[in-house]
Amino acid sequence: MSAINEILIGYYKPDQFTTTTIKVYNTDGKECHTSNFPHKLWSNMKKSALAEGKALHYTGDGWKKVDMYNYDKMVQEKAAPVPDPEVPAEHAELMHLIHSSYDLKPKGLKMNELKWKFLMRSGMRGKNIMMTGPAGCGKTMAAKALVNALDRPDYYFNLGATQDPRATLIGNTHFNKEDGTYFSEALFVKAIQTPNAVILLDELSRAHPDAWNILMTVLDSGQRYLRLDEASTQETINVAEGVTFIATANIGNEYTSTRVMDKALMDRFTIIEMDLLDKSEEAELLHYMFPLVEIKHLENIAGITDLTRKECNNEESRLSAPVSTRTSVEIASLIYDGFTLQEAADITIYPQYSTDGGVDSERTFIKQIVQKFCDDGTEEDLFNIEDTTDGEGDYHTAV
């Protein structure tokens, strides 16, 4: 009786005095079935089962009387939790490394935990990664940090500075009197044959389209080979197991010498967008790199950088591009070596901006920004601006 009451709990809800709604529950209290039975039929079934010391069990063919032992066993098996599939030890170790890897990120690299773990996971899985973002935002630093964290052999190729893609990625044909004509493979050929190597393709967006074409089969997960057209003994070189490619790219019209990258090429990468640092993060980074420089100087540098970024976000920006983090680091290094902020700006910032337009040029405007920080370290006077009118009713901005 007790087993039946625990396993089979029904309540009567007469419908026009002829039908009863029966709710049946498992021992864990979860409803497993609801039925409508003629009241008399249900009563007779229940009485018959109780008289025989059996339980009622619902199957696809309807209600059946089953032995109490068998029913208890069925309920226990049904109620027993399904064990989680066992995670292979190798995979468990990989997951542990990924999700505990944030401690491996250099303090000087401003990158949130999610993106860092995704970067680490991509490297461990041998995925092609493309780091995108504005100049000087830390793309190359992040790529090099991954190399150090994984402790793998690494190779660096600046494709933006390459004038001859075939010579850089494949090799050259040479001639001398002793050996005649011979082919010498490029370092890139050795790199892709190094198991578990991390290969950094810096400034891929500035590379010549010929370089992109050469890399197509190398980066394709279904092909992974380099074709050596000029090699007489070997037509293709297979990419070794575990090789990871990391590319950096500046994407946007404001970057000179960059090209619109082929969609097929970009599809061969997992893209990680690097964010610009805010003012406090910029100052924190500079302080980490130059702890002996007075904090007020570092905050002034970060303030200049921050204001140029805000200006570039305006629809009618007077600057073609913001001051990059790379430039702010160089300014801090000059101040560390005894230069003033004004002198550092003369060397690093002003040459980046055009003098076209005279007093209305972006060179003049960036000088106004820097001068405010050289005077008192505040941007209030420059950007607390008021709209005024001249005698003819035309509006202009007072700076």
Number of C-alpha atoms within 10 A of each C-alpha: 11 7 14 17 11 13 21 17 15 14 10 15 14 14 13 7 10 12 18 22 18 19 16 21 17 17 18 12 11 10 12 10 11 12 12 15 17 15 18 13 13 18 14 11 16 15 12 15 19 15 9 12 14 21 27 22 17 15 8 5 6 8 13 14 18 17 16 18 11 12 19 17 12 13 15 14 11 12 13 10 8 8 6 6 6 7 9 8 9 9 10 12 11 13 13 11 15 19 16 10 17 18 10 14 20 15 12 15 16 21 21 12 14 11 14 23 19 15 24 26 18 19 26 18 13 19 21 23 23 25 24 22 19 21 22 17 20 24 28 21 15 23 26 16 18 23 22 15 17 16 12 14 15 18 18 15 18 16 24 18 14 16 12 15 20 17 17 19 23 23 21 16 12 11 10 8 6 6 8 8 10 14 14 13 18 15 16 18 18 15 21 26 16 18 15 21 24 28 23 24 23 23 22 26 25 23 24 18 16 11 20 20 13 18 18 18 19 20 23 16 14 8 12 19 22 22 16 19 12 17 17 9 7 10 12 13 16 15 23 17 14 17 25 26 24 30 26 27 25 21 17 13 10 12 15 9 10 19 18 11 16 12 8 11 15 16 12 19 18 16 17 17 13 18 15 20 20 14 18 13 13 23 24 21 20 26 20 13 15 17 13 9 17 12 15 11 22 24 21 22 28 26 23 23 24 21 20 20 20 11 17 16 13 10 7 8 14 17 20 15 19 24 26 20 23 12 19 24 22 18 27 24 17 18 20 16 10 12 14 16 20 17 14 20 23 14 13 15 22 18 11 15 19 14 15 11 10 10 10 11 15 22 21 18 17 22 16 14 20 25 19 17 21 17 10 10 17 18 18 11 10 15 13 9 11 10 9 12 12 8 7 6 8 8 11 11 9 12 12
